[in-house]
Amino acid sequence: MIKVANAPCSWGVIEKTFESARSENYRSVLDDMQETGFRGTELGDWGFMPTDPLLLKDELDQRALKLVGSWVTSVLIDRNGHKDSAQRARRTAGLLSAVNGTNPLIILGDNLFAYEARNQVAGRVTAQDSLTANQWAVFIDGLHLIARQVKEETGIRTVFHHHCSTWIEAPWEISQLLERTDPELIGLCFDTGHYRFGGGEPVEGLKKHADRIRHVHFKDCDAEIAASARREKLEYNAAVGKGLFCELGQGEVNFRDIFNELQAIGYEGWVVVEQDVLPNMGAPKEMARRNREYLRSIGL
């Protein structure tokens, strides 16, 4: 049975971005999730929620929420970044496992906003913007190293999150990453909004990568804002600030078909709503409530 969670990024908790403008604390975010009908959460930025596992578990149990995973930023294109990335992943996995055993996932992502060349072409990546053969080799070595250490130390599995403004965004980059990685070590966190803005059709992506999908993010994408961002060559955060990732059902992602496809492939994991917002963009609790009501309307 597919279960529905939300994530702190829906409250503007995104990799320390605009942190000084953030008004929510972790208790208010967890309260909002519980009150709007969600059953789980991701961890969010390290330090946003308690890093004491007993305290974190108590806070979650009070609200009948499960900890389903955590994004971990990794530096993969540079071998010098592999060791620190693995340490962050092991630290996070240790917290996840102490709270919820081997059920959560490490959601490994490339270094957000770090590569200006990619940030400037988000939503319009071409083949010439992609990794070279040598860069691919380093990238995959880092992925395998991190996932292997996490699994050996905690038993937790790793999924890779394709993401706009990173080195793995376009559909062909996702395909290459999966072809180059060990399926025993690396699964896929399939994000509908990033797949769409990255140039793909989400239902087709689900079908193509069904055997590797272990985690799913439901994110919508506003067609007009996406087209405008491409036309005006906006950098990634500028596009997000204009409302690129809108409320579910208001953009061009067909979630009814996606839900049907998830059922067809026998997916039984978590669906995590992510409506990336920057601080002070609307009322997150009310957006979360409408997103949950929308999902109920399609049977989820």
N, C-alpha and C positions, 0 to 999 in steps of 0.2 A: 504494500500500500504506500503510495506516495504521500509524504508528509511535507508540510509547508512551514518555512521559517522566514525570517527577515534578517537584515544585517545592519550593523551600525552605520554603514555608508549611506543608508537611507535617511540618516539624521545628520549627515555632513561629516562623519568621522571617516576621512579618507586619507590615509598615509600622512597624517599631520598637516594636511593641506588647510590653510587658513585657520589653523588651530586657535589663534588668539580671538577669532570672531565667534567661536563655538559657544553656544549657551547651554547645551544639554550635558548632563553628567550620566554616568552609566546606569544609575538607579532609575532615572527618569526614562531613559531609553528602554530599559527592560520592562518597566511599568507599561510604557506605551505598547510594546510588542505584545505583552500578555493581554492587555485590555482590548487590543484590536484583533485578537483571535489567532495569533501565531503560536506555534508549538516549539520553536527552536530559534537559535541565533548563532551567528558566527562571532568570533572573538573581537574583531575590530583591531585598531592600532594597539600594539603592545603597550600596556600601561593604562589604557582607557578603562578596561575592566580590571578587577583585582587579579594580581598574579599569585596570590596565596590561594592554592587550590581548594582548601576547606572553606574559605570565605566565598570564593566564586561559586562553588557548588551550592552553598547555602543560599546565596542570592538567587541562583537559577531555580533551585528546588522550591523556594518560596513562591515562585511564579509559574511553576510547572513547565519550565523551559528546558530544552536540551541544548547542550553545546555541540554543534554539528561540525565545526571546523574552524580554520583560521587561515587567512591570507598571510603569506610570508614573502616579503620582498627579497629577491635574490639578484646578485650580480653574476651573470652567466657568461657574458661575452669576453670577460677578462679573467684569466686563471687566477689572478691575484685576489679576486673577489670570492672565489669558491669556498675557501676555508671559513671566512666570516659568515657567508650565507648559510653554510651547513650548521654553524654554531647557532645562528638565529632559529633555524628550522628545528634543531634538536631541542632548544630551550622551549619553543612554542609547543612542540609535540609532547614534551614532558608535562607541561601544564594541561594540555588537552587530555592526555592519558590519565592523569591523576584525577581529573574531574569526571571523565566518561569513558574510561577504558580505551579499547582500540576502535571504538565506533567513529570518532571524528576523523576528519581528513586534514592533512596539510595541503593547503591550496597555494601552490607555489607560483609566483608570478615574476616576470622580469622587472627590472628596476624602473618603476613608474617615473615619468617626467624627467628622466636623467639624460636622455639622448635627444638633443635638440633637433637633429636631422629627422628623427621619427616623430617627435612632437609636432613638428611643422607640417607633416604630411598625413596626419591621422585622418582616416576616412578616405584616403586617396592614394594608398601605397601602390607603387608599381614594382615590377620585378627588379629594376635597378636599385631600389631602396632596400632590398633584402640582404640577408647575410651572405658572405662569401663562403666558399667551401671550407676554408680554414676556420672562419668564425663559427660555422656550424659545428665543426668538430669540437671546438672548445666549449661551446654552448651545451652540447649534449653530454660531454664529459662532466660538466658541472651539475647538470640535472641528475645524472645517474649517481654521482657521488652523494648528493644531498639526499635523494630518495633512499639510497641503500643505507646510509647512516641512520636516518630516521626510522626505517623499518627495523634494523638490527637493534636499535636502542630502545624503541618503544612499541614496536609492532604496528604502528600507525602507517597507513598507506598515503601516498602522495599523488595528487592530481595537478596537472599544469593548467593554468588559467590564461588562455589567449586574451590579449587586452590591447585596445587601441593606445597609441603613443608608446608602444614597446616594440621589440624586435619580432614578436609573433602576433600579428594582427590579421593579415589577409588570409583568405581561405587556403591558398596554396602553401602558405607558411605553416599553418596548422597541420595540413596534410603531411608536409615534409617532417615536421617535428615528430608526429606519430610514427611515421615510417622509420625514423632514425632512432627511436627510443624502445627500450625493453618494456613490453606490455605488463610484465610481472612487477615492474618497478613504477611505471608512469601511466596513470590514467588521465582522463581529460575532464576538466571542469568546463562544461559547455555553457557559454554565456550568450543568450539570444540577442541582446542589444549590441554587444561588441561584435558579434558575428555579422549582424546586419549592417552596422556602420562601417565595418571592415570590408564590406562588399559582397557578403554571402547571403544566401537564402536559408534562414534557420532550419526549416523543416528538412531541406536537402542535406544540411550539415548533420542533423540528427541521424538521418538514415545512413549517411556515409560513414559516420564514426560511432555507430551504435555500440560496437563491441568494446570501445575504449571509454565510454561515458560513465563516470562514477559519481558525478555531482553536477547539478544544473542550477544556473542563475537565471531567473526570469527578470529581464530588463527590456523595456520597450524603447523605441527609437522614433522620434518625431521626424517624419519624412521631409517636411518643409525646412526645418532647422538643419537637418542633415544636408539637404541640397544647398542651402545657403552657406553652410560651413565649408562645403567643398568649393562652391563658386567663389567665395570670398577668401579662400585659403586660410581659414582660421586655425590657430593652434588649438590643441586639444582642450585645455581648460577653458578657453574662451567659448568653445562650442558647448561644453557642459554648462557653463554659466548662462548660456542663452536658453537652457532647457532641453538640450539634446535628448536626454533620457527622461521621457515624460511618464505620467502615470500609466499603469497597465491598461491596455485597451484603447488608448488614445493615439497610439502611433501606428507604425506599419508592420509590427510583428503580429502574426496570427497565432495567438496563444491557444485558441481552441484546437487548431490543427496540430500544434506542438504537443498539447496534452494528449491528444489522440495518438500521436506518434510515440510518445513516451510509454503509453499503455501498450501499444503494438509491439514495442521492443522489449517489454517486460521490465521496465525500469522500476525499481522499488526503493530508490534513495530519497534524498531531500531535494525539494525545490526551494531555493532561497530567493526571495524577492530582493532585488537591488534597484532602487531608484536613486542613482547617484545624484546628490544635491550638494551644493556648496552651502556653507552656513548662511542662514537668514533667507534661503530660497523657499518661501512658502511655509506651510505648517506640517512638519513631518508626520505627526500623529494622525492628522486627518487624511493625509495622503496614504499612510499605511492602512487606515481603515477602509478607504475607497479601494485600494489595491486588493485587500483581502475580500471585500465584497465582490469585486470583479471576478476573482478566482472562484469564489463560490458559484457565481453565475454560469461558469463554464464547467462546473462539476468537480472542482478541486478544493 
